[in-house]
Amino acid sequence: MEQLGELWSRLAAEQPAPPLATVVLALAAALVVVLIPSLWRIARHAVTIVHEAGHGVAATLSGRRLAGIRLHSDTSGVTVSVGRPTGPGMVFTLLAGYPAPALAGLGCAALVGGGRPAAALWALLGLLVLVLLQIRNWFGLLPVVLAGAALFAVTWWAPPEWHAPIGVAVAGFLLLGALRASLELQGARRREGRTGRAGTDADQLARATRIPGIVWVAGFILVAAGCVAGGGVLLLPLR
């Protein structure tokens, strides 16, 4: 009970907003990770985790049975759910992947901007635990466990004054990473089209709805860009 009480006190703790310079530096660090190819190839696994979590949550909410999540070394992932292969539930499940990291980043920005960075980090840690329970391949365990260990170390052992800058960096990374992943989607469609697979979320949505895949790509980009703008407002208020 004492540990639960300590955990709740950490979750409920409020912190003043970090200095503007700290916020700018944290967001700049997130931007560097997203823009530098060698760093992005590694960090993109985190975006994929949240992407697949979005599919899983949508599948569960739409009444489908979640059968598992696989994460691959090339930063791709697959979420398998059982249910009708067509209809609103399937469309909702397919639709949820690309917006998920952007929405998670926006929610994180709202909590950090509202003075509750620890709650933002613990919420992401809880999401990783749920994903871990659904992983169905050995490689998939690696990025989830590493990300979860890093978040737990920050939330449990790092000084409280570190939580806000790290929360800003994490929110910024999810927001910017979601935008880059959405921008890369059309290129992935072209590559898969040349191989005859065309299995991206946008292509599957096109087959399920008869709305062209490029429209879905544009929609994902607009959602991600909107979340980036909203996150900027939440994290960079006029001071």
N, C-alpha and C positions, 0 to 999 in steps of 0.2 A: 504493500500500500504506500509505503514511503517513497518508493521509486516512481509509482504512478503519480503521486502528488508532485514529485520533482519534475516529471515529464510534463504534467499539465501546466506547472508554473513556467516552464520554458516555452510551451506553446502559446500561453496567454500573455507572455511578457511583451510590453510595448517598448519601442526604442525611438529616440528622436531621429529625424531624417539625417542621413550623413551629409557632410558638406558637399556643395555642388562639385567641387574639384574631384572629390572621391567618386561621385557618381559618374562623372565624365571619364575618369580613368578606368573605372570598372567596365563601362560600356565600350571604351576604346579597346580594352583587352578582349572583350567578346567579339568585337568586329575583326580584330587581328586573327583570332582563331577561325572565324568563318571565311575570311578572305585568303589566307595563306593555304595553298593546296595541300601541303604536307600535314598541316595541323587539321585541316578540314576532313581529310580522309579518315583520321582517327576519331575526331569529335563528332562526325556525322552519325556514328553509332548511337549516340545519345538521342539525336533527333529521330532516328529510326525506332528506338525503343518507345518513345512517346507516340510516334506515328502508329505503330502496331497496337499500342494501348488504346488509341482512339478507335481503331477498328474493333477491338475487343469489347470496349465499353458500349459502342453503338450496337454491336451484335447482341449483347446481353439485353440492352434496353429495348431492342426491337423483337425480343422473344426468340432469338436464335440460340442454339446451344454452342457455346465456345468450346472448341476442341483442342486448341493449343496455338502457341506462337513459336515461330522459328526465326532466328536471327542468323545472318550469314556474314562471312568474313569480308564480302564486297560491300558491306553496309546496307544490303537489301534485307527484306524481311517478308514473312508470310504469316498471316493470321487465318486460321482455318475455323470456320463455323458451320454448323449443320442446321439446315432449314430449307425453305423454298428457294430455288435458284433464281427466282425472279420476284418482282413485287417491291413494295415500299421498304420492307425490312432489309432486303439485300441492297437496295440503292442507298439507304441510310448508312449501312455498314461500310460500303465502298466509299461513300462520300466523306466519312469521318476521319480518314487517315491524314491527309495533308493539312487540314486545318487544326488538327489536335496539338502539334507543338506550338503553333502560333497562339492558340487559345490558352494553353498551359502557361506560355510565357506572359500573356496578358494578365492571367490570374495571379501569377507570381509577382508581376509588377504592381498589381493592385494591392497585394498584401504588404510588399516591401514599402511601397509608397505610403501605405496607411500605417506604417510604424510597426508591422508584425513580420519582420523578415524570418524569424525562427519558424513561425507557422507556415510560411511559404516553403521553406526547406523541408520541414517535416511532411508537408503534403506531398511533395515530390518523392520523398523517401517512401511514403505509404504507397504511392503509385508504383514504384519500383518493386515493392514487395508483392503487390498483386500481379505484376507482369512475371515476376520470378516463379510464381506458382503455376503459370501457364506455359513456361518454356518447355519445348519438347526436343531440343537438340543440345549437344554438349557445348558447341561454340556459343550458343545463345546465352549460356550461363555466365560466360566471361564478362561481357560488357555490363550486364545487369548487376552482377556481384561487385564489380569494380566501382561502378557509379554509386551503388548503394553504400558501399564501404566509405567512399569519399564523402558522401552527404552525411552519413552517420558520424564520421570523425569530426566534421565541421560543426554539426548541431550539438554533439555531446561534449567534445573536448575543447573546441576553439573558444576563445574569449567572446562574450556576447557582442562586443563592439566589432567583431569581424563579420557577424551575421549579415548586417545590412549591405556592406560592399560585395560580399560573396553572393547575396541574394540578387543584387543589381546585375552582377556579371552573369549569373545563371539565367535570369529573366531576359537580359539582352541577348545572350547566346541562343536561347530558344526562339526568340522573336526573329532575329536575323538569320538563324539557321533554317527556320521554317520558310522564310522568304527565299533563301538561296535554293533550298530543296525544290520549292515550287517553280522557280525559274529554270532549274535543271530538268524539269519533267519533260518538256517538249523535246529536248535532246535525247532523253531516254526513249521517248516514243519513236523518234526517227531511227535510233539504233535497233530497237526491237522490231520495228517494222521491216527493216532490211533482212532480219533473220526469220521473219514470218511469225513471230510470237505475238507481239502487240498485246502484252498482258499487263500494262500499267493500269493504275486505278482509273485514269482518264479513259483509256480504251475500254475497260470493263464497264464503266458507267455509260459510255457511248453505246455499247451493245445492249445494255439494260434499259436505256431510256430513248435511244435513237437521236439523242442530242450530240452533235459532233464533239469529239474528244478535245479539240482546241478550245471549245467553249468552257469545258470543265477546267482545263489548264488555266485559262484566263481568270476563271472564278477563284481558283486556289490562290493565284497570285494576288488578286484584289483583296481576298480575305487576309492573307499574310501581310500585305502592305498596310491594310487598315489596322491590323493588330500592332504593327511596328509603330504606326503613328499614335495609336492609343497608348501603347507602352511608354512612348516618349513623353506624352503629356503626364502620365502617372509618375514617371521617374524623374522628370526634369521640370518641376513646377517653377513658376516665376517666384523668386525669392528676394 
